[in-house]
Amino acid sequence: MDGRLSVASLQSGTVIAEAELPGPAWSIAWDRRRRNEVLCGLANRRVAVVDLRQPRDILRELAVDEGQGAPLPVHSLHSLD
């Protein structure tokens, strides 16, 4: 959990995309409608959206309701239609 997203090809075993995230990632999910986008649940209650065609820039970052207490990681994600 070093704040980096790496996507590897299962066929070749090589890394095909890398992105620097704004924090350590705890979970990921593929966007079901936008197949080039990956949602990354971060340790600071945020979700970073990465477009694998341009992984150098975070496409957008979403905040999860802070609620009470210390920030908790986003440990589970699921993309909806």
PyMOL Python script that loads the backbone (N, CA, C, O; Angstrom):
from pymol import cmd

cmd.read_pdbstr("""\
ATOM      1  N   MET A   1       0.833  -1.176   0.000  1.00  0.00           N
ATOM      2  CA  MET A   1       0.000   0.000   0.000  1.00  0.00           C
ATOM      3  C   MET A   1       0.879   1.241   0.000  1.00  0.00           C
ATOM      4  O   MET A   1       1.066   1.904   1.020  1.00  0.00           O
ATOM      5  N   ASP A   2       1.404   1.526  -1.169  1.00  0.00           N
ATOM      6  CA  ASP A   2       2.340   2.634  -1.278  1.00  0.00           C
ATOM      7  C   ASP A   2       1.776   3.832  -2.039  1.00  0.00           C
ATOM      8  O   ASP A   2       2.524   4.760  -2.347  1.00  0.00           O
ATOM      9  N   GLY A   3       0.481   3.837  -2.349  1.00  0.00           N
ATOM     10  CA  GLY A   3      -0.089   4.950  -3.083  1.00  0.00           C
ATOM     11  C   GLY A   3       0.087   4.834  -4.580  1.00  0.00           C
ATOM     12  O   GLY A   3       0.044   5.838  -5.291  1.00  0.00           O
ATOM     13  N   ARG A   4       0.284   3.626  -5.066  1.00  0.00           N
ATOM     14  CA  ARG A   4       0.465   3.417  -6.498  1.00  0.00           C
ATOM     15  C   ARG A   4      -0.493   2.332  -6.979  1.00  0.00           C
ATOM     16  O   ARG A   4      -0.656   1.298  -6.332  1.00  0.00           O
ATOM     17  N   LEU A   5      -1.126   2.587  -8.129  1.00  0.00           N
ATOM     18  CA  LEU A   5      -1.963   1.601  -8.786  1.00  0.00           C
ATOM     19  C   LEU A   5      -1.175   1.032  -9.952  1.00  0.00           C
ATOM     20  O   LEU A   5      -0.688   1.784 -10.796  1.00  0.00           O
ATOM     21  N   SER A   6      -1.044  -0.281 -10.009  1.00  0.00           N
ATOM     22  CA  SER A   6      -0.386  -0.950 -11.125  1.00  0.00           C
ATOM     23  C   SER A   6      -1.353  -1.981 -11.696  1.00  0.00           C
ATOM     24  O   SER A   6      -1.898  -2.807 -10.963  1.00  0.00           O
ATOM     25  N   VAL A   7      -1.561  -1.926 -13.007  1.00  0.00           N
ATOM     26  CA  VAL A   7      -2.437  -2.877 -13.687  1.00  0.00           C
ATOM     27  C   VAL A   7      -1.564  -3.726 -14.594  1.00  0.00           C
ATOM     28  O   VAL A   7      -0.817  -3.203 -15.422  1.00  0.00           O
ATOM     29  N   ALA A   8      -1.665  -5.046 -14.433  1.00  0.00           N
ATOM     30  CA  ALA A   8      -0.835  -5.965 -15.208  1.00  0.00           C
ATOM     31  C   ALA A   8      -1.695  -6.775 -16.168  1.00  0.00           C
ATOM     32  O   ALA A   8      -2.863  -7.048 -15.895  1.00  0.00           O
ATOM     33  N   SER A   9      -1.112  -7.149 -17.277  1.00  0.00           N
ATOM     34  CA  SER A   9      -1.753  -8.035 -18.237  1.00  0.00           C
ATOM     35  C   SER A   9      -1.609  -9.466 -17.739  1.00  0.00           C
ATOM     36  O   SER A   9      -0.507  -9.892 -17.393  1.00  0.00           O
ATOM     37  N   LEU A  10      -2.701 -10.207 -17.698  1.00  0.00           N
ATOM     38  CA  LEU A  10      -2.632 -11.608 -17.304  1.00  0.00           C
ATOM     39  C   LEU A  10      -1.996 -12.460 -18.399  1.00  0.00           C
ATOM     40  O   LEU A  10      -1.453 -13.528 -18.118  1.00  0.00           O
ATOM     41  N   GLN A  11      -2.063 -11.994 -19.641  1.00  0.00           N
ATOM     42  CA  GLN A  11      -1.479 -12.748 -20.755  1.00  0.00           C
ATOM     43  C   GLN A  11       0.043 -12.646 -20.781  1.00  0.00           C
ATOM     44  O   GLN A  11       0.740 -13.652 -20.914  1.00  0.00           O
ATOM     45  N   SER A  12       0.556 -11.407 -20.650  1.00  0.00           N
ATOM     46  CA  SER A  12       2.005 -11.221 -20.767  1.00  0.00           C
ATOM     47  C   SER A  12       2.708 -11.125 -19.417  1.00  0.00           C
ATOM     48  O   SER A  12       3.920 -11.323 -19.332  1.00  0.00           O
ATOM     49  N   GLY A  13       1.949 -10.821 -18.356  1.00  0.00           N
ATOM     50  CA  GLY A  13       2.556 -10.669 -17.043  1.00  0.00           C
ATOM     51  C   GLY A  13       3.280  -9.348 -16.857  1.00  0.00           C
ATOM     52  O   GLY A  13       4.013  -9.180 -15.883  1.00  0.00           O
ATOM     53  N   THR A  14       3.090  -8.407 -17.774  1.00  0.00           N
ATOM     54  CA  THR A  14       3.761  -7.114 -17.673  1.00  0.00           C
ATOM     55  C   THR A  14       2.777  -6.036 -17.212  1.00  0.00           C
ATOM     56  O   THR A  14       1.566  -6.161 -17.394  1.00  0.00           O
ATOM     57  N   VAL A  15       3.322  -4.981 -16.616  1.00  0.00           N
ATOM     58  CA  VAL A  15       2.516  -3.848 -16.175  1.00  0.00           C
ATOM     59  C   VAL A  15       2.122  -3.038 -17.404  1.00  0.00           C
ATOM     60  O   VAL A  15       2.979  -2.641 -18.194  1.00  0.00           O
ATOM     61  N   ILE A  16       0.811  -2.792 -17.566  1.00  0.00           N
ATOM     62  CA  ILE A  16       0.344  -2.052 -18.740  1.00  0.00           C
ATOM     63  C   ILE A  16      -0.095  -0.624 -18.395  1.00  0.00           C
ATOM     64  O   ILE A  16      -0.256   0.204 -19.292  1.00  0.00           O
ATOM     65  N   ALA A  17      -0.287  -0.332 -17.111  1.00  0.00           N
ATOM     66  CA  ALA A  17      -0.640   1.031 -16.686  1.00  0.00           C
ATOM     67  C   ALA A  17      -0.263   1.204 -15.229  1.00  0.00           C
ATOM     68  O   ALA A  17      -0.388   0.277 -14.429  1.00  0.00           O
ATOM     69  N   GLU A  18       0.204   2.407 -14.889  1.00  0.00           N
ATOM     70  CA  GLU A  18       0.537   2.753 -13.506  1.00  0.00           C
ATOM     71  C   GLU A  18       0.016   4.150 -13.216  1.00  0.00           C
ATOM     72  O   GLU A  18       0.020   5.018 -14.088  1.00  0.00           O
ATOM     73  N   ALA A  19      -0.430   4.359 -11.989  1.00  0.00           N
ATOM     74  CA  ALA A  19      -0.910   5.677 -11.570  1.00  0.00           C
ATOM     75  C   ALA A  19      -0.463   5.940 -10.145  1.00  0.00           C
ATOM     76  O   ALA A  19      -0.486   5.046  -9.299  1.00  0.00           O
ATOM     77  N   GLU A  20      -0.058   7.172  -9.886  1.00  0.00           N
ATOM     78  CA  GLU A  20       0.236   7.619  -8.530  1.00  0.00           C
ATOM     79  C   GLU A  20      -1.072   8.089  -7.914  1.00  0.00           C
ATOM     80  O   GLU A  20      -1.746   8.960  -8.466  1.00  0.00           O
ATOM     81  N   LEU A  21      -1.428   7.523  -6.788  1.00  0.00           N
ATOM     82  CA  LEU A  21      -2.673   7.860  -6.117  1.00  0.00           C
ATOM     83  C   LEU A  21      -2.416   8.874  -4.998  1.00  0.00           C
ATOM     84  O   LEU A  21      -1.292   8.979  -4.507  1.00  0.00           O
ATOM     85  N   PRO A  22      -3.450   9.621  -4.591  1.00  0.00           N
ATOM     86  CA  PRO A  22      -3.278  10.602  -3.518  1.00  0.00           C
ATOM     87  C   PRO A  22      -3.233   9.976  -2.126  1.00  0.00           C
ATOM     88  O   PRO A  22      -3.350  10.690  -1.130  1.00  0.00           O
ATOM     89  N   GLY A  23      -3.070   8.689  -2.041  1.00  0.00           N
ATOM     90  CA  GLY A  23      -2.958   7.993  -0.763  1.00  0.00           C
ATOM     91  C   GLY A  23      -2.932   6.496  -0.996  1.00  0.00           C
ATOM     92  O   GLY A  23      -3.152   6.043  -2.119  1.00  0.00           O
ATOM     93  N   PRO A  24      -2.666   5.718   0.045  1.00  0.00           N
ATOM     94  CA  PRO A  24      -2.654   4.264  -0.086  1.00  0.00           C
ATOM     95  C   PRO A  24      -4.040   3.724  -0.462  1.00  0.00           C
ATOM     96  O   PRO A  24      -5.053   4.155   0.088  1.00  0.00           O
ATOM     97  N   ALA A  25      -4.068   2.781  -1.399  1.00  0.00           N
ATOM     98  CA  ALA A  25      -5.328   2.174  -1.841  1.00  0.00           C
ATOM     99  C   ALA A  25      -5.638   0.924  -1.027  1.00  0.00           C
ATOM    100  O   ALA A  25      -4.754   0.116  -0.741  1.00  0.00           O
ATOM    101  N   TRP A  26      -6.900   0.780  -0.664  1.00  0.00           N
ATOM    102  CA  TRP A  26      -7.371  -0.389   0.078  1.00  0.00           C
ATOM    103  C   TRP A  26      -8.232  -1.283  -0.787  1.00  0.00           C
ATOM    104  O   TRP A  26      -8.335  -2.481  -0.520  1.00  0.00           O
ATOM    105  N   SER A  27      -8.856  -0.727  -1.827  1.00  0.00           N
ATOM    106  CA  SER A  27      -9.762  -1.515  -2.657  1.00  0.00           C
ATOM    107  C   SER A  27      -9.825  -0.911  -4.055  1.00  0.00           C
ATOM    108  O   SER A  27      -9.535   0.269  -4.252  1.00  0.00           O
ATOM    109  N   ILE A  28     -10.211  -1.747  -5.027  1.00  0.00           N
ATOM    110  CA  ILE A  28     -10.407  -1.254  -6.388  1.00  0.00           C
ATOM    111  C   ILE A  28     -11.635  -1.930  -6.991  1.00  0.00           C
ATOM    112  O   ILE A  28     -12.042  -3.014  -6.573  1.00  0.00           O
ATOM    113  N   ALA A  29     -12.211  -1.257  -7.987  1.00  0.00           N
ATOM    114  CA  ALA A  29     -13.321  -1.827  -8.749  1.00  0.00           C
ATOM    115  C   ALA A  29     -13.267  -1.223 -10.150  1.00  0.00           C
ATOM    116  O   ALA A  29     -12.959  -0.042 -10.315  1.00  0.00           O
ATOM    117  N   TRP A  30     -13.565  -2.032 -11.139  1.00  0.00           N
ATOM    118  CA  TRP A  30     -13.672  -1.536 -12.508  1.00  0.00           C
ATOM    119  C   TRP A  30     -15.026  -0.861 -12.660  1.00  0.00           C
ATOM    120  O   TRP A  30     -16.030  -1.361 -12.152  1.00  0.00           O
ATOM    121  N   ASP A  31     -15.062   0.266 -13.354  1.00  0.00           N
ATOM    122  CA  ASP A  31     -16.331   0.929 -13.641  1.00  0.00           C
ATOM    123  C   ASP A  31     -17.053   0.120 -14.710  1.00  0.00           C
ATOM    124  O   ASP A  31     -16.483  -0.141 -15.770  1.00  0.00           O
ATOM    125  N   ARG A  32     -18.276  -0.278 -14.459  1.00  0.00           N
ATOM    126  CA  ARG A  32     -19.016  -1.151 -15.378  1.00  0.00           C
ATOM    127  C   ARG A  32     -19.435  -0.430 -16.653  1.00  0.00           C
ATOM    128  O   ARG A  32     -19.569  -1.064 -17.700  1.00  0.00           O
ATOM    129  N   ARG A  33     -19.644   0.886 -16.584  1.00  0.00           N
ATOM    130  CA  ARG A  33     -20.059   1.645 -17.772  1.00  0.00           C
ATOM    131  C   ARG A  33     -18.879   2.224 -18.537  1.00  0.00           C
ATOM    132  O   ARG A  33     -18.904   2.300 -19.765  1.00  0.00           O
ATOM    133  N   ARG A  34     -17.871   2.622 -17.826  1.00  0.00           N
ATOM    134  CA  ARG A  34     -16.675   3.221 -18.441  1.00  0.00           C
ATOM    135  C   ARG A  34     -15.526   2.238 -18.245  1.00  0.00           C
ATOM    136  O   ARG A  34     -14.826   2.292 -17.234  1.00  0.00           O
ATOM    137  N   ARG A  35     -15.336   1.366 -19.183  1.00  0.00           N
ATOM    138  CA  ARG A  35     -14.418   0.227 -19.018  1.00  0.00           C
ATOM    139  C   ARG A  35     -12.945   0.616 -18.881  1.00  0.00           C
ATOM    140  O   ARG A  35     -12.122  -0.216 -18.497  1.00  0.00           O
ATOM    141  N   ASN A  36     -12.606   1.858 -19.188  1.00  0.00           N
ATOM    142  CA  ASN A  36     -11.222   2.321 -19.032  1.00  0.00           C
ATOM    143  C   ASN A  36     -10.968   2.949 -17.672  1.00  0.00           C
ATOM    144  O   ASN A  36      -9.848   3.368 -17.380  1.00  0.00           O
ATOM    145  N   GLU A  37     -11.998   3.016 -16.839  1.00  0.00           N
ATOM    146  CA  GLU A  37     -11.854   3.681 -15.541  1.00  0.00           C
ATOM    147  C   GLU A  37     -11.845   2.676 -14.396  1.00  0.00           C
ATOM    148  O   GLU A  37     -12.582   1.691 -14.392  1.00  0.00           O
ATOM    149  N   VAL A  38     -10.989   2.962 -13.432  1.00  0.00           N
ATOM    150  CA  VAL A  38     -10.860   2.148 -12.233  1.00  0.00           C
ATOM    151  C   VAL A  38     -11.122   3.046 -11.027  1.00  0.00           C
ATOM    152  O   VAL A  38     -10.609   4.162 -10.948  1.00  0.00           O
ATOM    153  N   LEU A  39     -11.921   2.549 -10.098  1.00  0.00           N
ATOM    154  CA  LEU A  39     -12.209   3.252  -8.854  1.00  0.00           C
ATOM    155  C   LEU A  39     -11.281   2.702  -7.780  1.00  0.00           C
ATOM    156  O   LEU A  39     -11.189   1.487  -7.605  1.00  0.00           O
ATOM    157  N   CYS A  40     -10.603   3.571  -7.069  1.00  0.00           N
ATOM    158  CA  CYS A  40      -9.651   3.152  -6.037  1.00  0.00           C
ATOM    159  C   CYS A  40     -10.099   3.698  -4.684  1.00  0.00           C
ATOM    160  O   CYS A  40     -10.102   4.912  -4.478  1.00  0.00           O
ATOM    161  N   GLY A  41     -10.472   2.824  -3.771  1.00  0.00           N
ATOM    162  CA  GLY A  41     -10.835   3.222  -2.423  1.00  0.00           C
ATOM    163  C   GLY A  41      -9.577   3.454  -1.611  1.00  0.00           C
ATOM    164  O   GLY A  41      -8.734   2.564  -1.500  1.00  0.00           O
ATOM    165  N   LEU A  42      -9.445   4.633  -1.047  1.00  0.00           N
ATOM    166  CA  LEU A  42      -8.211   5.033  -0.373  1.00  0.00           C
ATOM    167  C   LEU A  42      -8.322   4.924   1.145  1.00  0.00           C
ATOM    168  O   LEU A  42      -9.409   4.762   1.700  1.00  0.00           O
ATOM    169  N   ALA A  43      -7.180   5.016   1.790  1.00  0.00           N
ATOM    170  CA  ALA A  43      -7.100   4.895   3.245  1.00  0.00           C
ATOM    171  C   ALA A  43      -7.715   6.095   3.966  1.00  0.00           C
ATOM    172  O   ALA A  43      -7.983   6.009   5.164  1.00  0.00           O
ATOM    173  N   ASN A  44      -7.947   7.215   3.269  1.00  0.00           N
ATOM    174  CA  ASN A  44      -8.425   8.444   3.906  1.00  0.00           C
ATOM    175  C   ASN A  44      -9.899   8.749   3.612  1.00  0.00           C
ATOM    176  O   ASN A  44     -10.289   9.916   3.582  1.00  0.00           O
ATOM    177  N   ARG A  45     -10.717   7.720   3.395  1.00  0.00           N
ATOM    178  CA  ARG A  45     -12.150   7.862   3.099  1.00  0.00           C
ATOM    179  C   ARG A  45     -12.414   8.605   1.806  1.00  0.00           C
ATOM    180  O   ARG A  45     -13.400   9.334   1.702  1.00  0.00           O
ATOM    181  N   ARG A  46     -11.559   8.435   0.829  1.00  0.00           N
ATOM    182  CA  ARG A  46     -11.752   9.057  -0.474  1.00  0.00           C
ATOM    183  C   ARG A  46     -11.703   7.969  -1.531  1.00  0.00           C
ATOM    184  O   ARG A  46     -11.168   6.885  -1.304  1.00  0.00           O
ATOM    185  N   VAL A  47     -12.270   8.274  -2.690  1.00  0.00           N
ATOM    186  CA  VAL A  47     -12.234   7.360  -3.834  1.00  0.00           C
ATOM    187  C   VAL A  47     -11.621   8.122  -4.999  1.00  0.00           C
ATOM    188  O   VAL A  47     -12.122   9.175  -5.392  1.00  0.00           O
ATOM    189  N   ALA A  48     -10.537   7.590  -5.548  1.00  0.00           N
ATOM    190  CA  ALA A  48      -9.896   8.195  -6.712  1.00  0.00           C
ATOM    191  C   ALA A  48     -10.332   7.426  -7.951  1.00  0.00           C
ATOM    192  O   ALA A  48     -10.373   6.196  -7.944  1.00  0.00           O
ATOM    193  N   VAL A  49     -10.659   8.159  -9.018  1.00  0.00           N
ATOM    194  CA  VAL A  49     -11.057   7.546 -10.277  1.00  0.00           C
ATOM    195  C   VAL A  49      -9.916   7.769 -11.269  1.00  0.00           C
ATOM    196  O   VAL A  49      -9.493   8.900 -11.508  1.00  0.00           O
ATOM    197  N   VAL A  50      -9.427   6.665 -11.842  1.00  0.00           N
ATOM    198  CA  VAL A  50      -8.287   6.706 -12.763  1.00  0.00           C
ATOM    199  C   VAL A  50      -8.738   6.210 -14.127  1.00  0.00           C
ATOM    200  O   VAL A  50      -9.349   5.146 -14.232  1.00  0.00           O
ATOM    201  N   ASP A  51      -8.438   6.977 -15.177  1.00  0.00           N
ATOM    202  CA  ASP A  51      -8.662   6.533 -16.559  1.00  0.00           C
ATOM    203  C   ASP A  51      -7.367   5.873 -17.019  1.00  0.00           C
ATOM    204  O   ASP A  51      -6.333   6.534 -17.116  1.00  0.00           O
ATOM    205  N   LEU A  52      -7.420   4.586 -17.299  1.00  0.00           N
ATOM    206  CA  LEU A  52      -6.202   3.842 -17.639  1.00  0.00           C
ATOM    207  C   LEU A  52      -5.593   4.257 -18.970  1.00  0.00           C
ATOM    208  O   LEU A  52      -4.449   3.902 -19.255  1.00  0.00           O
ATOM    209  N   ARG A  53      -6.332   5.005 -19.795  1.00  0.00           N
ATOM    210  CA  ARG A  53      -5.757   5.524 -21.039  1.00  0.00           C
ATOM    211  C   ARG A  53      -4.824   6.693 -20.750  1.00  0.00           C
ATOM    212  O   ARG A  53      -3.907   6.964 -21.525  1.00  0.00           O
ATOM    213  N   GLN A  54      -5.057   7.391 -19.628  1.00  0.00           N
ATOM    214  CA  GLN A  54      -4.226   8.526 -19.197  1.00  0.00           C
ATOM    215  C   GLN A  54      -4.001   8.414 -17.695  1.00  0.00           C
ATOM    216  O   GLN A  54      -4.520   9.229 -16.933  1.00  0.00           O
ATOM    217  N   PRO A  55      -3.237   7.418 -17.260  1.00  0.00           N
ATOM    218  CA  PRO A  55      -3.125   7.150 -15.819  1.00  0.00           C
ATOM    219  C   PRO A  55      -2.283   8.146 -15.030  1.00  0.00           C
ATOM    220  O   PRO A  55      -2.238   8.066 -13.803  1.00  0.00           O
ATOM    221  N   ARG A  56      -1.624   9.069 -15.691  1.00  0.00           N
ATOM    222  CA  ARG A  56      -0.780  10.022 -14.958  1.00  0.00           C
ATOM    223  C   ARG A  56      -1.596  11.020 -14.152  1.00  0.00           C
ATOM    224  O   ARG A  56      -1.107  11.565 -13.163  1.00  0.00           O
ATOM    225  N   ASP A  57      -2.837  11.266 -14.566  1.00  0.00           N
ATOM    226  CA  ASP A  57      -3.692  12.241 -13.886  1.00  0.00           C
ATOM    227  C   ASP A  57      -4.891  11.529 -13.278  1.00  0.00           C
ATOM    228  O   ASP A  57      -5.510  10.677 -13.916  1.00  0.00           O
ATOM    229  N   ILE A  58      -5.213  11.885 -12.035  1.00  0.00           N
ATOM    230  CA  ILE A  58      -6.424  11.383 -11.403  1.00  0.00           C
ATOM    231  C   ILE A  58      -7.601  12.078 -12.084  1.00  0.00           C
ATOM    232  O   ILE A  58      -7.652  13.307 -12.132  1.00  0.00           O
ATOM    233  N   LEU A  59      -8.543  11.298 -12.607  1.00  0.00           N
ATOM    234  CA  LEU A  59      -9.686  11.853 -13.321  1.00  0.00           C
ATOM    235  C   LEU A  59     -10.575  12.664 -12.380  1.00  0.00           C
ATOM    236  O   LEU A  59     -10.955  13.792 -12.694  1.00  0.00           O
ATOM    237  N   ARG A  60     -10.899  12.091 -11.242  1.00  0.00           N
ATOM    238  CA  ARG A  60     -11.645  12.807 -10.210  1.00  0.00           C
ATOM    239  C   ARG A  60     -11.455  12.096  -8.878  1.00  0.00           C
ATOM    240  O   ARG A  60     -11.064  10.930  -8.823  1.00  0.00           O
ATOM    241  N   GLU A  61     -11.738  12.816  -7.824  1.00  0.00           N
ATOM    242  CA  GLU A  61     -11.615  12.264  -6.478  1.00  0.00           C
ATOM    243  C   GLU A  61     -12.918  12.557  -5.732  1.00  0.00           C
ATOM    244  O   GLU A  61     -13.393  13.693  -5.719  1.00  0.00           O
ATOM    245  N   LEU A  62     -13.480  11.541  -5.122  1.00  0.00           N
ATOM    246  CA  LEU A  62     -14.756  11.650  -4.436  1.00  0.00           C
ATOM    247  C   LEU A  62     -14.550  11.507  -2.939  1.00  0.00           C
ATOM    248  O   LEU A  62     -13.737  10.698  -2.493  1.00  0.00           O
ATOM    249  N   ALA A  63     -15.282  12.288  -2.166  1.00  0.00           N
ATOM    250  CA  ALA A  63     -15.205  12.203  -0.709  1.00  0.00           C
ATOM    251  C   ALA A  63     -16.340  11.332  -0.193  1.00  0.00           C
ATOM    252  O   ALA A  63     -17.473  11.425  -0.666  1.00  0.00           O
ATOM    253  N   VAL A  64     -16.031  10.500   0.764  1.00  0.00           N
ATOM    254  CA  VAL A  64     -17.030   9.696   1.443  1.00  0.00           C
ATOM    255  C   VAL A  64     -17.439  10.464   2.693  1.00  0.00           C
ATOM    256  O   VAL A  64     -16.606  11.130   3.308  1.00  0.00           O
ATOM    257  N   ASP A  65     -18.700  10.380   3.073  1.00  0.00           N
ATOM    258  CA  ASP A  65     -19.200  11.083   4.254  1.00  0.00           C
ATOM    259  C   ASP A  65     -18.282  10.839   5.445  1.00  0.00           C
ATOM    260  O   ASP A  65     -18.018   9.694   5.812  1.00  0.00           O
ATOM    261  N   GLU A  66     -17.804  11.912   6.040  1.00  0.00           N
ATOM    262  CA  GLU A  66     -16.852  11.801   7.138  1.00  0.00           C
ATOM    263  C   GLU A  66     -17.461  11.200   8.402  1.00  0.00           C
ATOM    264  O   GLU A  66     -16.798  10.425   9.091  1.00  0.00           O
ATOM    265  N   GLY A  67     -18.710  11.540   8.719  1.00  0.00           N
ATOM    266  CA  GLY A  67     -19.334  10.990   9.921  1.00  0.00           C
ATOM    267  C   GLY A  67     -18.564  11.381  11.175  1.00  0.00           C
ATOM    268  O   GLY A  67     -17.983  12.465  11.240  1.00  0.00           O
ATOM    269  N   GLN A  68     -18.560  10.512  12.156  1.00  0.00           N
ATOM    270  CA  GLN A  68     -17.886  10.764  13.427  1.00  0.00           C
ATOM    271  C   GLN A  68     -16.580   9.994  13.502  1.00  0.00           C
ATOM    272  O   GLN A  68     -16.438   8.933  12.893  1.00  0.00           O
ATOM    273  N   GLY A  69     -15.641  10.524  14.240  1.00  0.00           N
ATOM    274  CA  GLY A  69     -14.406   9.799  14.512  1.00  0.00           C
ATOM    275  C   GLY A  69     -13.350   9.972  13.434  1.00  0.00           C
ATOM    276  O   GLY A  69     -13.467  10.808  12.538  1.00  0.00           O
ATOM    277  N   ALA A  70     -12.323   9.158  13.553  1.00  0.00           N
ATOM    278  CA  ALA A  70     -11.173   9.224  12.654  1.00  0.00           C
ATOM    279  C   ALA A  70     -11.540   8.674  11.275  1.00  0.00           C
ATOM    280  O   ALA A  70     -12.412   7.813  11.164  1.00  0.00           O
ATOM    281  N   PRO A  71     -10.872   9.173  10.216  1.00  0.00           N
ATOM    282  CA  PRO A  71     -11.111   8.642   8.879  1.00  0.00           C
ATOM    283  C   PRO A  71     -10.773   7.152   8.809  1.00  0.00           C
ATOM    284  O   PRO A  71      -9.751   6.709   9.332  1.00  0.00           O
ATOM    285  N   LEU A  72     -11.632   6.405   8.169  1.00  0.00           N
ATOM    286  CA  LEU A  72     -11.420   4.981   7.977  1.00  0.00           C
ATOM    287  C   LEU A  72     -11.227   4.699   6.488  1.00  0.00           C
ATOM    288  O   LEU A  72     -11.732   5.449   5.654  1.00  0.00           O
ATOM    289  N   PRO A  73     -10.512   3.642   6.144  1.00  0.00           N
ATOM    290  CA  PRO A  73     -10.290   3.344   4.737  1.00  0.00           C
ATOM    291  C   PRO A  73     -11.562   2.875   4.040  1.00  0.00           C
ATOM    292  O   PRO A  73     -12.464   2.317   4.666  1.00  0.00           O
ATOM    293  N   VAL A  74     -11.614   3.114   2.727  1.00  0.00           N
ATOM    294  CA  VAL A  74     -12.693   2.575   1.899  1.00  0.00           C
ATOM    295  C   VAL A  74     -12.263   1.159   1.539  1.00  0.00           C
ATOM    296  O   VAL A  74     -11.462   0.959   0.626  1.00  0.00           O
ATOM    297  N   HIS A  75     -12.799   0.180   2.261  1.00  0.00           N
ATOM    298  CA  HIS A  75     -12.319  -1.191   2.101  1.00  0.00           C
ATOM    299  C   HIS A  75     -13.094  -2.010   1.092  1.00  0.00           C
ATOM    300  O   HIS A  75     -12.673  -3.114   0.748  1.00  0.00           O
ATOM    301  N   SER A  76     -14.230  -1.495   0.603  1.00  0.00           N
ATOM    302  CA  SER A  76     -15.031  -2.234  -0.377  1.00  0.00           C
ATOM    303  C   SER A  76     -15.641  -1.270  -1.380  1.00  0.00           C
ATOM    304  O   SER A  76     -16.122  -0.198  -1.013  1.00  0.00           O
ATOM    305  N   LEU A  77     -15.618  -1.659  -2.645  1.00  0.00           N
ATOM    306  CA  LEU A  77     -16.217  -0.860  -3.712  1.00  0.00           C
ATOM    307  C   LEU A  77     -16.989  -1.780  -4.634  1.00  0.00           C
ATOM    308  O   LEU A  77     -16.662  -2.957  -4.780  1.00  0.00           O
ATOM    309  N   HIS A  78     -18.027  -1.222  -5.259  1.00  0.00           N
ATOM    310  CA  HIS A  78     -18.778  -1.959  -6.271  1.00  0.00           C
ATOM    311  C   HIS A  78     -19.338  -0.955  -7.254  1.00  0.00           C
ATOM    312  O   HIS A  78     -19.981   0.010  -6.843  1.00  0.00           O
ATOM    313  N   SER A  79     -19.116  -1.152  -8.524  1.00  0.00           N
ATOM    314  CA  SER A  79     -19.628  -0.268  -9.549  1.00  0.00           C
ATOM    315  C   SER A  79     -21.058  -0.670  -9.913  1.00  0.00           C
ATOM    316  O   SER A  79     -21.338  -1.850 -10.125  1.00  0.00           O
ATOM    317  N   LEU A  80     -21.951   0.300  -9.984  1.00  0.00           N
ATOM    318  CA  LEU A  80     -23.345   0.048 -10.319  1.00  0.00           C
ATOM    319  C   LEU A  80     -23.633   0.522 -11.731  1.00  0.00           C
ATOM    320  O   LEU A  80     -22.963   1.421 -12.240  1.00  0.00           O
ATOM    321  N   ASP A  81     -24.620  -0.078 -12.359  1.00  0.00           N
ATOM    322  CA  ASP A  81     -25.024   0.344 -13.714  1.00  0.00           C
ATOM    323  C   ASP A  81     -25.786   1.633 -13.662  1.00  0.00           C
ATOM    324  O   ASP A  81     -26.208   2.144 -14.700  1.00  0.00           O
TER     325      ASP A  81
END
""", "prot")
cmd.dss("prot")
cmd.show_as("cartoon", "prot")
cmd.util.cbc("prot")
cmd.orient("prot")
